[in-house]
Amino acid sequence: MVNRGTVQRIRSFGPIRIVTSFEVIGAALLTAIARCSFSGSFQPDGMSSFVAAATGISSSLIAVVLTGIAILVSLSSEQFLSFLREQDIYDRIMFVFEYTVALAIITSLLGSILQAVEYSEYMFWIFVFFFIYLLLSTMQIVSTIIEYGDKIGEFSKANNFEPNEDLKKDMQDLIQEHGNFDEDDNQTRNRSENESESE
């Protein structure tokens, strides 16, 4: 459910960053290539079959993303979660999952509507774009989970659960790579350096 926290996370992420992300651009390019290659080749029955199959896959991916969230939380110790919150990283990671779940719901809903009404080829390709976008976003989620697990292992080896500067930088780089938080990461890094100097 969209609440004040969700709106705040969207503003923090930045709508422009969403539109210019690798997933959006990649989905647009792949959809354009598919349309140029297969335009006119899809028969109504073929489009209906594709929409039905893609809608089922989109619905299944909701469970996959929610499972990913559960894995991250279950793997994280209280000390590690506190570290993420201190570095303003936790909310950013959760937003990536939240956004992907919302995308899966939208794609599933759009597919369900298309199965219930007559639609044009134009609407079909819009659905294809959302479906490809969802697949690319889910792939990024899986990559994020794997790298997150690696960072948990590094954190556990840190002295008395006190992360060193290299680990902090690695976590910030992880978010930057999968969420495009360049400006926020710079602010976090500057704040960490100021705290170190004050100590």
C-alpha positions in Angstrom: 0.0 0.0 0.0 1.3 3.4 -0.9 1.9 5.6 2.2 3.9 8.6 3.2 7.1 6.5 3.5 6.6 5.2 0.0 6.2 8.7 -1.5 9.3 9.9 0.4 11.4 7.0 -0.9 10.2 7.7 -4.5 11.2 11.4 -4.1 14.6 10.3 -2.6 15.2 7.9 -5.5 14.1 10.5 -8.1 11.6 9.9 -10.9 14.3 10.9 -13.5 16.6 8.2 -12.2 13.8 5.7 -12.6 13.1 6.7 -16.2 16.8 6.7 -17.2 17.7 3.5 -15.4 19.3 0.6 -17.2 16.1 -1.5 -16.8 13.9 1.1 -18.5 16.3 1.8 -21.4 17.0 -1.9 -21.8 13.3 -2.8 -21.9 12.5 0.0 -24.4 15.3 -1.2 -26.7 14.3 -4.9 -26.5 10.7 -4.0 -27.1 11.6 -1.9 -30.1 13.7 -4.7 -31.5 11.0 -7.2 -30.9 8.4 -5.0 -32.5 10.5 -4.4 -35.6 11.3 -8.1 -35.9 7.8 -9.5 -35.2 5.4 -6.7 -36.0 2.5 -8.3 -38.0 3.7 -11.8 -37.2 1.6 -12.2 -34.0 -1.9 -13.5 -34.6 -4.7 -12.6 -32.1 -4.5 -16.1 -30.6 -0.7 -15.8 -30.3 -0.9 -12.5 -28.6 -3.5 -13.8 -26.2 -1.4 -16.8 -25.4 1.6 -14.6 -24.7 -0.3 -12.2 -22.5 -1.8 -15.1 -20.5 1.7 -16.7 -20.0 3.4 -13.4 -19.2 0.7 -12.5 -16.7 1.2 -15.8 -14.9 4.9 -15.3 -14.7 4.5 -11.7 -13.5 2.2 -12.9 -10.7 4.8 -15.5 -9.7 7.6 -13.0 -9.6 5.7 -11.1 -6.8 6.4 -14.1 -4.6 10.0 -14.3 -5.7 10.7 -10.6 -4.8 8.9 -11.0 -1.4 11.0 -14.1 -0.7 14.1 -12.1 -1.5 13.1 -9.5 1.1 12.6 -12.2 3.7 16.0 -13.7 2.8 17.7 -10.3 3.3 16.1 -9.6 6.6 16.6 -13.2 8.0 20.3 -13.1 7.0 20.9 -9.7 8.6 21.9 -9.4 12.3 20.7 -6.6 14.4 24.2 -5.0 14.2 24.2 -5.2 10.5 20.7 -3.7 10.1 21.8 -0.9 12.5 24.8 -0.3 10.3 22.6 0.0 7.2 20.3 2.4 8.9 23.2 4.6 10.1 24.5 4.8 6.5 21.1 5.5 5.1 21.3 2.3 3.0 18.5 0.1 4.4 15.6 2.2 3.1 17.2 2.4 -0.3 17.5 -1.4 -0.5 13.9 -1.8 0.6 12.7 0.7 -2.1 14.3 -1.4 -4.9 12.2 -4.4 -3.7 9.1 -2.3 -3.1 9.3 -0.8 -6.6 9.8 -4.2 -8.2 6.8 -5.6 -6.4 4.7 -2.7 -7.5 5.9 -3.2 -11.1 5.0 -6.9 -10.9 1.5 -6.0 -9.7 1.0 -3.4 -12.4 2.1 -5.9 -15.1 -0.1 -8.6 -13.7 -3.1 -6.2 -13.6 -2.5 -5.0 -17.1 -2.2 -8.5 -18.4 -5.5 -9.5 -16.6 -7.3 -6.5 -18.2 -6.0 -7.4 -21.7 -7.3 -10.9 -21.3 -10.8 -9.6 -20.5 -11.1 -7.0 -23.3 -10.3 -6.6 -27.0 -7.0 -4.7 -27.4 -4.9 -3.3 -30.2 -1.4 -4.4 -31.2 -0.2 -1.1 -29.7 -1.5 -2.1 -26.3 0.1 -5.5 -26.7 3.5 -3.9 -27.2 3.0 -1.7 -24.1 2.4 -4.9 -22.1 5.5 -6.5 -23.6 7.5 -3.4 -22.5 6.3 -3.7 -18.9 6.9 -7.5 -18.9 10.5 -7.1 -20.1 11.1 -4.2 -17.7 9.9 -6.5 -14.8 12.2 -9.3 -15.9 15.3 -7.0 -16.0 14.3 -5.5 -12.6 14.0 -9.0 -11.1 17.4 -10.0 -12.5 18.9 -6.9 -10.7 17.1 -7.9 -7.5 18.8 -11.4 -7.7 22.2 -9.8 -8.3 21.6 -7.4 -5.3 20.7 -10.3 -3.0 23.9 -12.2 -3.9 26.1 -9.2 -3.4 24.3 -8.3 -0.2 25.0 -11.8 1.2 28.7 -11.3 0.4 28.7 -8.1 2.3 27.1 -9.7 5.3 29.9 -12.2 5.4 32.5 -9.4 5.3 30.6 -7.6 8.0 30.6 -10.6 10.3 34.4 -10.8 9.9 34.9 -7.2 10.9 36.4 -6.5 14.3 33.6 -6.9 16.9 30.9 -6.0 14.3 32.5 -2.6 13.7 32.7 -2.2 9.9 35.9 -0.7 8.5 35.8 2.1 5.9 36.4 -0.4 3.0 33.2 -2.3 3.9 31.2 1.0 4.2 32.4 2.0 0.7 31.5 -1.5 -0.7 28.0 -1.2 0.6 27.6 2.2 -0.8 29.0 1.0 -4.2 26.4 -1.8 -4.1 23.5 0.6 -3.7 25.0 3.0 -6.3 25.3 0.1 -8.8 21.8 -1.2 -8.4 19.9 1.9 -7.5 21.8 4.9 -9.0 22.1 6.8 -5.7 25.1 8.8 -6.7 24.2 12.0 -4.9 22.9 10.3 -1.8 26.0 8.1 -1.6 28.2 11.2 -1.8 26.3 12.8 1.1 26.6 9.6 3.1 30.3 9.3 2.4 31.0 12.9 3.3 29.0 12.5 6.6 31.0 9.4 7.4 34.3 11.3 6.8 33.2 14.2 9.0 32.3 11.8 11.8 35.7 10.2 11.5 37.5 13.5 11.7 35.4 14.6 14.7 36.4 11.5 16.5 
